[in-house]
Amino acid sequence: MRIDELDKKILAELLKDARASSREIARRIGVSVGTVLKRIKRLSDEGVIKGYTVIIDHEKLGYDLTVVTEITVSKGKLLEMEREVAKIPNVCAVYDVTGETDAVIIAKFKNRRELSKFTKGLLAMPFIERTNTHVVLTTVKESQFPIELLRAAES
């Protein structure tokens, strides 16, 4: 699928505020409402736009701990492990990675007790050899997709 400059502008506006009306987006980027509606429909139909969501401040909900956990898996059970870990409610992301570990998990917890239970649960899985958990001290930036990448592509 080809994404042109107008598509990028529409996506950038939706990333800034997914609740913005088509009329508002059209006004901001200087095109007709019909053009915005048609483009958003095409981007949705082709799977570029998968859905709309809200960005939550996890700390204000009591989730003060963010962790990045590296996982090493044995016996070629990476997909099985990922499926199981993805079901855990605290898990925000599961990634296959290159390097010394097989996967990276991003998760959020209210306290050390929850984190401890999570880590011990991972280690109890028969196909996980080891974990290496990093506790995030300060979140400098956290976003679904950086708008800057769309802007950089415009240049």
matplotlib code that plots the C-alpha trace (Angstrom):
import matplotlib.pyplot as plt

x = [0.0, 1.2, 1.1, 1.4, 2.0, -1.7, -2.1, 0.8, -0.7, -4.0, -2.3, -0.3, -3.5, -5.1, -2.0, -2.2, -6.0, -7.9, -11.1, -10.7, -13.6, -13.0, -14.1, -11.4, -8.7, -9.7, -9.5, -6.1, -4.5, -6.4, -8.5, -12.2, -14.0, -14.9, -11.2, -10.4, -13.3, -12.3, -8.6, -9.4, -11.7, -9.0, -6.3, -8.7, -9.7, -6.1, -5.2, -2.9, -5.4, -6.2, -8.4, -8.6, -7.5, -6.9, -3.5, -3.6, -1.3, -0.6, 1.0, -2.2, -4.0, -1.4, 0.9, 4.1, 6.5, 7.3, 9.6, 11.5, 12.1, 14.4, 13.5, 15.6, 13.6, 14.6, 13.6, 12.2, 9.2, 9.3, 5.8, 4.2, 5.9, 4.8, 1.2, 1.1, 2.9, 0.7, -2.4, -1.0, -3.0, 0.1, 1.9, 1.8, 4.0, 5.8, 8.6, 10.7, 14.2, 17.7, 20.7, 21.4, 17.8, 14.8, 12.0, 11.4, 8.4, 7.1, 4.8, 3.4, 2.8, 1.4, 4.0, 7.0, 4.8, 3.0, 6.3, 7.8, 4.7, 5.0, 8.7, 8.3, 5.5, 7.6, 10.4, 7.9, 7.1, 8.8, 10.3, 11.7, 15.4, 16.0, 14.9, 16.6, 14.3, 15.1, 13.0, 12.3, 13.5, 12.2, 9.9, 11.3, 9.0, 6.3, 4.1, 2.3, 4.0, 6.2, 4.6, 8.1, 8.6, 5.7, 7.1, 10.6, 9.0, 7.6, 11.0]
y = [0.0, 3.5, 6.1, 9.6, 12.9, 13.6, 10.2, 11.0, 14.3, 12.6, 9.9, 12.6, 14.4, 11.1, 10.3, 13.7, 13.3, 10.3, 12.0, 14.8, 15.0, 14.6, 18.2, 19.4, 17.3, 18.6, 22.2, 21.6, 20.2, 22.2, 19.6, 18.7, 16.6, 14.1, 13.6, 13.0, 10.5, 8.7, 8.5, 7.3, 4.6, 3.4, 3.4, 1.4, -1.0, -1.7, -2.3, 0.8, 2.1, -0.9, 0.9, 3.9, 4.0, 6.3, 7.0, 6.4, 7.7, 4.3, 6.0, 7.9, 4.5, 3.2, 1.3, 2.9, 0.2, -0.4, -3.2, -4.5, -8.2, -10.1, -13.8, -16.7, -19.7, -23.3, -26.1, -23.9, -22.9, -19.2, -19.0, -21.0, -18.8, -15.6, -16.7, -17.5, -14.3, -12.2, -13.4, -11.9, -8.7, -6.7, -7.3, -4.3, -5.7, -8.9, -8.7, -11.3, -9.9, -10.6, -10.9, -12.9, -13.2, -14.4, -12.0, -8.8, -8.1, -4.7, -4.8, -2.5, -3.2, -1.5, -2.7, -5.0, -7.8, -8.0, -7.8, -10.6, -12.8, -12.1, -12.9, -16.1, -17.1, -16.6, -18.7, -21.4, -21.9, -25.0, -23.5, -20.3, -20.8, -17.4, -13.8, -10.5, -7.8, -4.0, -1.7, 1.6, 4.6, 7.4, 7.4, 10.0, 9.1, 6.5, 6.5, 4.1, 5.4, 8.5, 11.3, 12.3, 9.3, 10.5, 14.0, 12.7, 10.8, 14.0, 15.5]
z = [0.0, -0.9, 1.9, 0.5, 2.2, 2.7, 4.4, 6.7, 7.6, 8.5, 10.5, 12.4, 13.3, 14.5, 16.6, 18.2, 18.9, 17.8, 18.9, 16.4, 14.0, 10.3, 9.9, 12.4, 10.7, 7.3, 8.6, 10.1, 7.0, 4.4, 2.5, 2.3, 4.9, 2.1, 1.4, 5.0, 5.4, 2.2, 3.3, 6.8, 5.4, 3.0, 5.7, 8.0, 5.2, 4.4, 8.0, 8.5, 11.1, 13.4, 15.9, 18.2, 21.8, 24.7, 26.3, 30.0, 32.7, 34.4, 37.4, 38.2, 38.3, 40.8, 38.4, 39.6, 38.3, 34.7, 33.8, 30.8, 31.1, 28.8, 28.4, 27.2, 26.1, 25.7, 23.3, 20.6, 22.6, 21.8, 20.3, 23.1, 25.7, 24.0, 23.8, 27.5, 28.6, 26.4, 28.4, 31.6, 32.4, 33.4, 30.2, 27.7, 25.0, 23.9, 21.3, 19.6, 19.6, 18.2, 20.5, 23.6, 24.7, 22.7, 23.8, 25.6, 27.7, 28.8, 31.9, 34.6, 38.3, 41.3, 43.7, 44.2, 45.4, 42.0, 40.2, 42.3, 41.6, 37.9, 37.8, 39.7, 37.5, 34.4, 35.9, 36.7, 33.0, 31.8, 28.7, 30.2, 31.0, 32.6, 32.8, 33.3, 34.6, 34.4, 36.5, 34.7, 36.9, 34.8, 31.7, 29.3, 26.4, 25.9, 22.9, 20.5, 17.4, 17.3, 15.3, 14.5, 12.2, 10.1, 10.0, 9.1, 6.2, 4.9, 4.4]

ax = plt.figure().add_subplot(projection="3d")
ax.plot(x, y, z, "-o")
ax.set_aspect("equal")
plt.show()
